[in-house]
Amino acid sequence: MMFKEKLKLLKIDMKLWNKDVLGNLDTTKKRILQEIEDLDCQDCNRVLMESERLKIMELASHEGN
């Protein structure tokens, strides 16, 4: 097998590994942003509990990665 063919196979394997390990990043980002928006809406209607405020901070740190 030629080196070029080996690199193509490696690229395919790495893409599959990346998706398995990290998941679909677009879906994950959309989910995190939706959770933040939901908590922000709750904050407009009532005072958030400390655990909810911490959740926003946690989600925001994930979204920035």
Backbone bond lengths (Angstrom), bond angles and torsions (degrees), N, CA, C in turn:
res aa  C-N    CA-C-N  psi(-1)  N-CA   C-N-CA  omega(-1)  CA-C   N-CA-C  phi
1 M - - - 1.453 - - 1.533 107.70 -
2 M 1.309 116.04 135.60 1.450 122.09 -178.56 1.537 110.64 -74.88
3 F 1.317 115.31 155.53 1.462 121.35 -179.29 1.522 110.82 -58.68
4 K 1.317 117.26 -42.35 1.464 122.07 -179.35 1.532 110.79 -60.00
5 E 1.313 117.34 -41.39 1.466 121.87 178.68 1.524 110.75 -66.89
6 K 1.319 116.12 -39.09 1.464 120.12 178.02 1.531 110.68 -62.71
7 L 1.327 116.50 -40.19 1.462 120.18 178.79 1.522 111.15 -64.71
8 K 1.328 117.38 -39.69 1.464 120.55 178.15 1.524 110.87 -62.39
9 L 1.346 116.38 -43.12 1.460 120.16 178.50 1.526 110.97 -65.52
10 L 1.323 116.15 -39.23 1.464 120.22 178.12 1.528 110.18 -63.08
11 K 1.316 117.14 -41.54 1.459 121.41 179.09 1.522 110.94 -59.97
12 I 1.316 117.01 -43.82 1.470 122.01 178.34 1.525 110.21 -62.05
13 D 1.338 115.48 -47.04 1.474 119.99 179.15 1.524 111.62 -60.92
14 M 1.332 116.93 -40.12 1.467 120.42 -179.14 1.524 111.20 -68.30
15 K 1.317 118.01 -37.24 1.467 120.56 177.16 1.519 110.59 -64.19
16 L 1.330 117.04 -42.70 1.465 120.73 178.43 1.527 110.74 -64.64
17 W 1.329 116.94 -43.61 1.457 121.14 178.93 1.526 110.17 -61.23
18 N 1.336 116.59 -44.92 1.458 121.50 -179.02 1.530 110.60 -59.42
19 K 1.312 116.45 -44.11 1.462 119.87 -179.70 1.530 110.72 -67.29
20 D 1.337 116.88 -38.84 1.463 120.54 178.47 1.523 111.41 -65.31
21 V 1.316 117.00 -42.55 1.460 121.17 -175.24 1.531 111.31 -78.54
22 L 1.314 117.22 -47.04 1.463 121.17 -174.23 1.520 113.52 -96.31
23 G 1.300 117.47 -18.40 1.457 120.56 -177.23 1.516 110.34 77.19
24 N 1.295 114.88 -173.01 1.463 120.21 179.07 1.522 107.86 -81.01
25 L 1.315 116.25 108.57 1.468 120.90 -173.69 1.522 112.52 -64.65
26 D 1.328 117.63 -35.18 1.471 119.61 178.65 1.522 110.89 -63.47
27 T 1.324 116.42 -43.82 1.461 120.90 179.63 1.526 110.43 -65.00
28 T 1.323 116.13 -43.66 1.463 120.77 179.79 1.522 110.69 -62.15
29 K 1.325 117.27 -43.91 1.463 120.95 179.98 1.527 110.85 -63.77
30 K 1.323 117.19 -43.43 1.464 120.65 179.26 1.529 110.74 -62.03
31 R 1.340 116.80 -41.22 1.463 121.05 179.75 1.527 110.68 -63.55
32 I 1.335 116.41 -44.75 1.465 120.58 -179.60 1.524 110.74 -63.59
33 L 1.330 117.25 -45.41 1.461 120.51 179.39 1.523 111.50 -62.98
34 Q 1.328 117.14 -36.56 1.463 120.53 178.20 1.522 111.06 -66.98
35 E 1.334 116.35 -40.97 1.468 119.86 178.02 1.528 110.66 -62.65
36 I 1.335 116.81 -41.91 1.464 120.54 178.26 1.522 110.14 -62.87
37 E 1.326 117.09 -45.08 1.465 120.92 179.22 1.523 111.18 -61.53
38 D 1.331 117.39 -41.81 1.463 120.70 178.77 1.531 111.02 -61.14
39 L 1.338 115.92 -44.13 1.459 119.40 179.47 1.526 111.25 -67.79
40 D 1.322 117.13 -36.07 1.469 119.97 176.32 1.524 110.97 -62.97
41 C 1.330 116.97 -40.78 1.473 120.68 177.89 1.523 110.95 -63.86
42 Q 1.331 116.33 -40.12 1.460 120.06 177.66 1.522 110.22 -63.54
43 D 1.337 115.68 -35.94 1.461 120.63 -179.52 1.534 110.84 -64.76
44 C 1.334 116.95 -30.20 1.469 120.58 178.00 1.527 111.22 -70.88
45 N 1.319 116.68 -29.53 1.469 121.84 -175.65 1.517 114.13 -91.97
46 R 1.318 116.20 -24.69 1.460 120.27 -178.17 1.518 108.59 -160.08
47 V 1.307 116.71 169.55 1.455 121.53 176.98 1.528 108.04 -78.47
48 L 1.319 115.72 128.11 1.459 119.65 179.97 1.520 111.05 -73.63
49 M 1.320 115.06 147.40 1.456 120.77 174.08 1.526 107.78 -72.53
50 E 1.300 116.29 160.11 1.463 121.35 -179.60 1.529 111.00 -57.57
51 S 1.309 117.69 -39.68 1.468 120.98 -179.65 1.533 110.82 -63.27
52 E 1.326 116.84 -34.84 1.464 120.52 178.30 1.529 111.19 -71.02
53 R 1.321 115.78 -38.40 1.470 119.45 176.95 1.531 110.76 -65.02
54 L 1.318 116.11 -40.10 1.465 120.42 177.09 1.527 111.02 -64.71
55 K 1.326 116.31 -37.45 1.460 120.89 177.94 1.526 110.82 -61.89
56 I 1.336 117.62 -41.97 1.466 121.18 177.34 1.525 110.07 -60.05
57 M 1.325 116.67 -45.02 1.462 120.46 179.98 1.528 110.88 -63.13
58 E 1.325 116.12 -41.84 1.463 120.44 179.11 1.530 110.91 -63.62
59 L 1.321 116.88 -46.79 1.460 121.26 -179.87 1.529 110.84 -63.42
60 A 1.316 116.68 -41.00 1.462 119.88 -179.63 1.524 111.12 -64.53
61 S 1.324 117.12 -35.50 1.469 119.13 179.00 1.529 110.35 -69.84
62 H 1.330 118.60 -33.97 1.466 121.98 176.83 1.515 110.23 -69.14
63 E 1.322 117.31 -40.09 1.458 121.57 -176.83 1.526 110.73 -65.86
64 G 1.301 116.87 -32.13 1.455 120.36 -179.20 1.515 114.19 -74.99
65 N 1.321 118.16 -12.98 1.476 121.47 -178.81 1.488 112.13 -78.51
